[in-house]
Amino acid sequence: MSSSLTTTDHDRNAAGLTYIYPVLSRRAGGVSIGINFNINNACNWRCIYCQVPDLTLGAAPDMDFALLEKELRFFIEDVLSGDFFDRFNVDSPLRQIKDIAISGNGEPTSLRHFDQAVRLIGSIAKEMGIFPGAKFVLITNGSLMHHSSVQRGLRILNEFGGEVWFKLDSATDAGRKLINNAGLSIDKTAENLHISAQLCSTKIQTCLIDYRGTGLSEEEKNAYIEFLSRYKNITGLKSIMLYGLARPSLQQEAVDLKPLPAQVSNDFSESLKALGFDVSVNV
């Protein structure tokens, strides 16, 4: 199977595999090997900007570890020794594996035996020479950090020099309910952020959107800044990634969503840098 990889198309079926999919990542600046634990399109949140089709409420199904290993080895070998870059029309400057990212069509930490999956992926990538040159990333909404298997997984991720991208789209209860359809309190979010950062290097990732013309309100902006002011000295919390809508939402709110103006995102970034964070902006 072949096509052209673009930053605006993260088709989970691009490689014709169950768990593995290639992504041309605008944030990573090259090819990312995506690993989709949630092949059932199930998540414990429903973010209004989510690009997952037929998203349902639930957890990741049990993992076929033998299939995951087979697919990951096959895919890495195809990239390293096959004609993958030619088949997918990847431009020369981007012909490198920048990371392996546990992400996909739902919350990956909902996988039973999550830690076992992290160990398997890390071991294969190290054996085949992908690590330590490439990053090992977990993209998560951070809601399940209290689970022991998740904490074990983060310790393993840290052993491989990995990092957590922890979702924080809003620091208000109303904002998280609106944007993420999540009832997690800001205090519980802070607890989970502490857990993540203590166990593995952690970056905050925030999607900035304009919903029904409200933009980035002063209430939301001030609450976010106040939250980070309280927790800016957490060990292991080193940076913030702000990003906007790159692909159309497949949720019912899609018609009411549009990107924030770049200047709004950039001004917000400067406010966060003033707190001492490294901040990147991808709009």
N, C-alpha and C positions, 0 to 999 in steps of 0.2 A: 504494500500500500504506500502511496506517495501523494504529496500535495505540497503547497507552500506554507511554511510556518510563518505566522505573523503575530505581532504583539496584541492584535485585536481578536484572535481566534485561539481559544484554549480547548479545542475539541478533545474530549477524553478518549475518543475512538481513533485518533489520528494515526496511531501505529497498529491498530487492529488487535490490541492486547486488552486483557481484563483489568490489570492493576496499573500498568505503566503507560504513560502518555508523555510525549515531548511538548515542551512549551518554549517559545521564544519570549523570554521574560524581559519586559522593559525595566523592571527594578533590578534584576540581576545583570543585565547587559550581555546576554548570551543565551545558550540553550540550557534549559532546566529540565531535569528528569523528574516529572511529576509522578507521584505514587498515590493512587486513589484507593483509600480504604473503604470509602462509602459508595460501593458500586451499586447500592440500592437507592441512591439519591435521597438518603435520609439524614436528617440533622436535628439537633435539639433546639436550634434557633431557626428563624426565617427572616434573614436580612432582606430588606426591600430592594436592595440593589443586586441580589444574588442572580447569577447567570445559569444556575442549575435548572434544567427542565423537570417538570413534574416532581418538584421537591416535596418530600413528605416528612412528617414528624417522626423521629426515631433515632436509632443508633446504627452503627456499622454492623454488617453481618459478620459471622465468623469467618476468619481468614483461611484461605487455602494456602498454607505456607509453602508447600511444594511448588505450587503454580507461581506464587510470587517469586520464589528463588529462580525458577526456570525462566520466567519472563525478564527479570532484572539482568540475569547473566546474558541472555540473548540480546537484550537491547543495548547494554554497555558494549558488548562485542561488536554489534552492528555499527555503533557510533565510532568506536576506536579503530576498527579494521574493515568495516564495510563501506558502502556507498551512501550511508544515511544522509550526509550533508548535501550530496548532489540530488538525491531523490526528493528531498524536502526543500531544495532551492534556498539553502541558508547562505547568506552573504559571507564572504571570507572573514571579515573582522569578528563575526559572531560564531565562527566554527570552533567552539570550545564548550565543554561542559562546565557551567558556572556553579551549579549546585544540584543536589538531589533534594527535592522538596516533598515532604509528606503533607498532602493537601487533599484536593479532590472534591467530591460532590457531597460534602457534609462535614461534621466535626470528627476529625480522625482519632481524637483521644477517646472516643466512645467505643473503640474497638476492644473487644475482650482480648486479653493477652497483648495489649499494646506494647508493653516492654519487649516481648519476644520479637515482635515485628521490627522494632527499632534496632535491636541487636542483629537480626538477620540482615537487614539492609546495610547497616554500617559495616558489618563483617565482609559482605560481598564487595562493597565499594572499596574498602581498604585493600582486600586481596587483589582486586583487578586494577588497582592503581589510580582510582578516582579520588580517593582521600589520601593525603590531606590537602591536595591541590584545590579541590572543589569544596564548597560549603555543604553542610548537612543541616537542613532547615525543617522545622516543624511550624506549619501555619495553623493556628488554633484560635478559637474564640475564648479560650482560657477558663471555661466554665467548669471543667472537671479536674482541676488541679489537685483537689482534695483526695482523689482516688489513688490508692497505693500503687496500682499498676502504672498509672500515668507518672507518678513521681519516680518510680523505678526507671521508666522509659526516659525521663528527662535526665536522670543521672547517666544513663547509657549514652544519650545524645551528647552530653557534655564530654564523655570519654572520647568521643570521636571529634571533638572540637566544634560541635554543632551549636545552633542557636534557635531560640524560640521567637516567632513573630506572633505577638499577643494582641488580639483585636481589642481596641478601645475606640469605638465610634462616637461615644457620648459619655459624659461624666454626670449626667442627670438620669434619674429613674424614668422620667417621661421620655427622654431622648432614646434610651435603650429600648424602651417598650415600642416606640414608634419605628426606629430604624432596624432593630434586631429582633423585634417581637420576643424579647427576653425579659424575664422578671428578676434577674440577678441584681441584687442591691449594689450600690457603689462600695459599701463596706466589704461585701463578699468579693467584689472585683478586686479591691485592694489586697485582701488576704491572698487571693489566687495569684495576683501579680507578685507578691512577696515570695510565695512558694516557688513560682517559676524562676524568678531572678536568683533565688538562693541556690537552685539546683543546676541552672544552666544560663548562659548569657542570653539576655532577653531584649528584644526590641518591641516597642509598641507600634502597631500599624493601625492607621485611622483612615477610613474612607470619608472623604468630604463630598457631600452632595447637596444639591438644592432641591428640596421637596416642596412642591406647591408654592414656589416663589419665596419661601421663608429664608433661604440662604443660610449663612452661618450667623445665628442670632447672638446678640450680646450675652444672653443668659447661657447659651451653650458654650460660647467661647470663654466666658469668665469661669464657668464651672470646670471646664477642662483645664484651664491654667491653674486654678486653685487646687485641683486634684494633684496635678503634677508638682506644684509647689510643695505639697505635703510629702510627696513620695520621691522627690528627685534624688535623694541620697541612698536609695535602695541599691545595695551592692549587686552588680550584675545587670542593672538596667542602664543601658548606655546610649540608646538613641531612639528616635521616633521617625517613622516613615509615613508621610502624608501622601495620599494618592486619590485620584478622582475616577470618574466613570470612563473606562476604556472600552467596555463592551456593553451591549444593551441588557438591561435586567429582563429576566423572564418571570418576574413576579407581577401580581395584579396592580402594583403601584407604579409600574414602569412608565406609564403615560404621564405621570406627575413628576418624574425625575429628570433632572438635567445637571450638567457639571457646574460647579462653582466657577466664577471668573478666576482666572489665574492670579490676578492681583490680590484677591481675597485670600487665596491659599498661601501666597507668598508673604503677605502681611502677617497671617497667623503663624507661619513658620518663624518669622523674626521674633514674635512674642515668646515662642517656645525656646528659641536659641538663647534668649535673654535669661532663661532659667538655668542655662548651662548644658542643655542637651544638644547632641548632634542631630540635625534635622535634615531629611531629604524630602523633596517634593516631586511627585510625578503626577502631572495633571494632563 
